[in-house]
């Protein structure tokens, strides 16, 4: 059984009833698989997500690089979600929105990158507003893929296109869309507004989210090793699940105490 570290958890300033909780998916909530579709989400995790939404009064969302369709095919829980690094978002009431589709130049660059990936036998994931090439099953392809992106497509020289160098994946998307933007969008409206943001992620794709949360006096938590601007650290997905489970218990205890103080005959009901 994993147990979350007791750094910020034992700090009196951490009150789960005050937080707006954001959690990455792959590598944070669930372990990686050889392909995105091979990830398995247990019934326990689905129930955990529903409970977090319930006890946080809706101030909970998944923030993923996956498309919404990919997330919803795996997660059997009616919760808030942001997909494609914030280019898509969905509210629990079913409303969905997305940023404008990219122009022809970005589409042409996507096509060149996809053609390269097909020739090299890489897994291609077209997200509409982004394109990802996965090399988890062919790690020897990393150097040549990076060379193609940097020297042939010359993408590092562009300011309109962003390159994300994630865990066994390279992804391109339009600049101005990231997980920090996704969190900011949720935080600008109820029930998130006015709470302290807490974001848990594991990869370079989550650093924008960490930076936004840090700038807004929230709590950022990196899962695993590696340089990060996150201020706290969990070792693995097991510690993440332990923390989320403990958070639910703390929230339930707070609700029970509130119920006790409002019952007739306790002397505190007014």
C-alpha positions as CSV (number, residue, x, y, z in Angstrom):
1,X,0.0,0.0,0.0
2,X,1.4,3.4,-1.0
3,X,1.2,6.3,1.3
4,X,1.6,9.9,0.2
5,X,4.5,12.0,1.6
6,X,3.6,14.1,4.5
7,X,5.3,17.4,3.5
8,X,2.5,19.8,2.5
9,X,-0.2,17.4,3.7
10,X,0.8,17.9,7.3
11,X,1.0,21.7,6.8
12,X,-1.9,23.5,8.5
13,X,-2.3,25.7,5.4
14,X,-3.4,22.7,3.4
15,X,-7.2,22.5,3.6
16,X,-8.8,20.2,1.0
17,X,-12.1,22.0,1.2
18,X,-10.4,25.1,-0.2
19,X,-8.7,23.6,-3.2
20,X,-9.5,23.3,-6.9
21,X,-8.0,20.0,-7.9
22,X,-6.5,19.3,-11.4
23,X,-4.9,16.0,-12.3
24,X,-3.0,14.8,-15.4
25,X,-3.9,11.4,-16.8
26,X,-1.1,9.4,-18.4
27,X,1.8,8.8,-16.0
28,X,0.0,10.5,-13.1
29,X,-3.4,8.8,-12.7
30,X,-2.6,5.7,-14.7
31,X,0.7,4.1,-15.7
32,X,1.9,4.3,-19.3
33,X,1.2,1.5,-21.7
34,X,2.9,0.7,-25.1
35,X,0.1,2.5,-26.9
36,X,-2.4,5.1,-25.7
37,X,-5.4,2.8,-26.3
38,X,-3.8,0.0,-24.1
39,X,-4.2,2.0,-20.9
40,X,-6.6,0.4,-18.5
41,X,-8.7,2.5,-16.1
42,X,-10.0,0.4,-13.2
43,X,-13.5,0.8,-11.7
44,X,-11.8,1.9,-8.5
45,X,-10.2,4.9,-10.3
46,X,-13.6,5.8,-12.0
47,X,-15.3,5.8,-8.6
48,X,-12.4,7.9,-7.2
49,X,-12.9,10.5,-9.8
50,X,-16.6,10.7,-9.3
51,X,-16.1,11.0,-5.5
52,X,-13.6,13.8,-6.0
53,X,-16.0,15.7,-8.1
54,X,-18.8,15.2,-5.6
55,X,-16.8,16.2,-2.4
56,X,-15.1,19.1,-4.1
57,X,-18.5,20.5,-5.2
58,X,-17.4,20.2,-8.9
59,X,-14.0,21.9,-8.5
60,X,-12.1,19.0,-10.1
61,X,-10.9,18.3,-13.6
62,X,-8.6,16.1,-15.6
63,X,-6.0,18.0,-17.6
64,X,-4.6,15.9,-20.4
65,X,-2.7,16.0,-23.6
66,X,-5.1,13.4,-25.0
67,X,-8.1,14.4,-27.0
68,X,-11.4,14.5,-25.2
69,X,-12.7,11.6,-27.3
70,X,-9.7,9.5,-26.2
71,X,-10.2,10.4,-22.5
72,X,-13.9,9.7,-22.6
73,X,-13.3,6.3,-24.2
74,X,-11.2,5.3,-21.2
75,X,-12.7,7.2,-18.3
76,X,-16.2,6.1,-17.2
77,X,-16.8,9.1,-14.9
78,X,-18.9,12.2,-15.6
79,X,-16.4,14.9,-14.7
80,X,-14.8,18.1,-16.0
81,X,-12.0,17.5,-18.5
82,X,-9.5,19.4,-20.7
83,X,-8.0,17.7,-23.7
84,X,-5.3,18.3,-26.3
85,X,-3.3,20.4,-23.8
86,X,-6.2,22.8,-23.3
87,X,-7.4,23.1,-26.9
88,X,-10.5,21.2,-25.9
89,X,-12.6,21.2,-22.7
90,X,-15.7,19.6,-21.4
91,X,-17.9,20.4,-18.4
92,X,-19.7,17.8,-16.4
93,X,-23.0,19.0,-17.8
94,X,-21.9,17.8,-21.2
95,X,-21.0,21.1,-22.8
96,X,-17.9,20.9,-25.0
97,X,-15.8,23.7,-26.5
98,X,-12.6,23.9,-28.4
99,X,-10.2,26.5,-29.9
100,X,-10.4,27.3,-33.6
101,X,-9.0,24.6,-35.9
102,X,-5.5,25.3,-37.2
103,X,-4.8,26.9,-40.6
104,X,-3.4,25.3,-43.7
105,X,0.2,25.9,-42.9
106,X,0.0,24.0,-39.6
107,X,-1.9,21.2,-41.4
108,X,0.8,20.9,-44.0
109,X,3.5,20.7,-41.3
110,X,1.4,18.0,-39.5
111,X,1.2,16.1,-42.8
112,X,5.0,16.2,-43.2
113,X,5.6,15.0,-39.6
114,X,2.9,12.2,-40.0
115,X,4.6,11.1,-43.3
116,X,7.9,10.8,-41.5
117,X,6.3,8.9,-38.6
118,X,4.6,6.5,-41.0
119,X,7.9,5.8,-42.8
120,X,9.7,5.1,-39.5
121,X,6.9,2.9,-38.1
122,X,6.1,5.3,-35.2
123,X,2.6,5.5,-33.6
124,X,0.9,8.6,-35.0
125,X,-1.8,10.4,-32.9
126,X,-3.6,13.2,-34.8
127,X,-5.5,15.4,-32.3
128,X,-6.7,18.0,-34.8
129,X,-5.0,20.9,-33.0
130,X,-1.9,18.8,-32.4
131,X,0.0,15.9,-33.7
132,X,2.0,13.4,-31.6
133,X,4.5,10.8,-32.6
134,X,5.0,8.0,-30.0
135,X,8.2,6.0,-29.9
136,X,7.8,4.0,-26.7
137,X,8.1,0.7,-28.6
138,X,11.1,2.1,-30.6
139,X,13.2,4.2,-28.3
140,X,16.1,4.1,-30.7
141,X,14.1,6.5,-33.0
142,X,14.3,9.4,-30.6
143,X,17.5,11.0,-32.0
144,X,16.4,10.8,-35.7
145,X,12.9,12.1,-34.8
146,X,14.4,15.1,-33.0
147,X,16.7,15.8,-35.9
148,X,13.9,15.8,-38.3
149,X,11.9,18.2,-36.2
150,X,14.8,20.5,-35.5
151,X,16.8,20.4,-38.8
152,X,14.3,19.5,-41.5
153,X,11.1,21.1,-40.4
154,X,13.1,23.7,-38.4
155,X,10.3,24.0,-35.9
156,X,12.4,25.4,-33.0
157,X,12.8,28.5,-35.1
158,X,9.1,29.2,-35.3
159,X,7.1,31.2,-32.8
160,X,3.7,30.0,-33.9
161,X,4.3,26.3,-33.4
162,X,5.3,24.7,-30.1
163,X,7.2,21.4,-29.7
164,X,6.5,19.3,-26.6
165,X,9.3,16.7,-25.9
166,X,7.4,14.3,-23.6
167,X,8.0,10.8,-22.2
168,X,8.6,8.8,-25.4
169,X,6.6,11.2,-27.5
170,X,7.2,14.3,-29.6
171,X,4.2,16.6,-30.1
172,X,3.6,19.7,-32.1
173,X,0.7,22.2,-31.4
174,X,-0.1,25.8,-32.0
175,X,1.6,28.2,-29.5
176,X,-0.7,29.7,-26.9
177,X,-2.4,26.5,-25.9
178,X,-1.1,24.6,-22.9
179,X,-2.1,23.1,-19.6
180,X,-1.6,26.4,-17.8
181,X,-4.1,28.0,-20.1
182,X,-6.5,25.1,-19.4
183,X,-6.3,25.4,-15.7
184,X,-6.7,29.2,-15.9
185,X,-9.9,28.8,-17.9
186,X,-11.4,26.5,-15.3
187,X,-10.2,28.8,-12.4
188,X,-11.9,31.8,-13.9
189,X,-15.4,30.4,-13.3
190,X,-17.4,28.7,-10.6
191,X,-17.0,26.4,-8.8
192,X,-13.2,26.7,-9.2
193,X,-13.0,30.5,-8.8
194,X,-11.7,31.6,-5.4
195,X,-10.1,28.3,-4.5
196,X,-6.4,27.4,-4.3
197,X,-5.3,25.5,-7.4
198,X,-3.6,22.1,-6.9
199,X,-2.2,20.4,-10.0
200,X,-0.5,17.0,-10.2
201,X,1.4,16.0,-13.3
202,X,4.4,13.9,-14.4
203,X,5.9,15.2,-17.7
204,X,7.3,18.2,-19.5
205,X,3.8,18.7,-20.9
206,X,2.7,19.6,-17.3
207,X,5.3,22.3,-16.6
208,X,3.1,25.1,-17.9
209,X,0.4,24.0,-15.5
210,X,2.9,23.9,-12.6
211,X,4.1,27.4,-13.5
212,X,0.6,28.8,-13.6
213,X,-0.3,27.2,-10.3
214,X,2.9,28.4,-8.7
215,X,2.3,32.0,-9.9
216,X,-1.2,31.9,-8.3
217,X,0.0,30.6,-4.9
218,X,-1.3,27.1,-5.4
219,X,0.3,23.7,-5.0
220,X,2.2,22.0,-7.8
221,X,3.2,18.3,-7.5
222,X,5.5,16.5,-9.9
223,X,5.2,12.7,-10.2
224,X,8.5,10.9,-10.7
225,X,12.1,12.1,-11.3
226,X,13.4,14.9,-13.4
227,X,13.9,18.6,-13.2
228,X,10.6,20.5,-12.6
229,X,9.3,23.8,-11.3
230,X,6.8,21.9,-9.2
231,X,7.2,22.5,-5.5
232,X,6.2,19.1,-4.2
233,X,6.9,15.5,-5.4
234,X,5.3,12.1,-5.5
235,X,7.3,9.0,-6.5
236,X,4.7,7.2,-8.7
237,X,1.0,6.8,-9.6
238,X,0.5,4.7,-6.4
239,X,1.3,7.7,-4.2
240,X,-1.0,9.8,-6.4
241,X,-3.9,7.4,-5.8
242,X,-3.1,7.3,-2.1
243,X,-3.2,11.1,-1.9
244,X,-6.5,11.3,-3.8
245,X,-8.0,8.7,-1.6
246,X,-6.8,10.5,1.6
247,X,-8.2,13.8,0.2
248,X,-11.6,12.2,-0.1
249,X,-11.5,11.0,3.4
250,X,-10.5,14.4,4.7
251,X,-13.3,16.0,2.7
252,X,-15.8,13.5,4.1
253,X,-14.6,14.2,7.6
254,X,-15.1,17.9,7.1
255,X,-18.7,17.3,5.8
256,X,-19.5,15.2,8.9
257,X,-18.2,17.9,11.2
258,X,-20.3,20.4,9.4
259,X,-23.4,18.2,9.7
260,X,-22.8,17.8,13.4
261,X,-22.7,21.5,14.1
262,X,-25.9,22.1,12.2
263,X,-28.1,19.4,13.8
264,X,-30.8,20.6,16.1
265,X,-30.0,20.1,19.8
266,X,-26.2,20.4,19.5
267,X,-26.2,23.9,20.8
268,X,-24.5,25.4,17.8
269,X,-27.4,25.5,15.3
270,X,-28.8,29.0,14.8
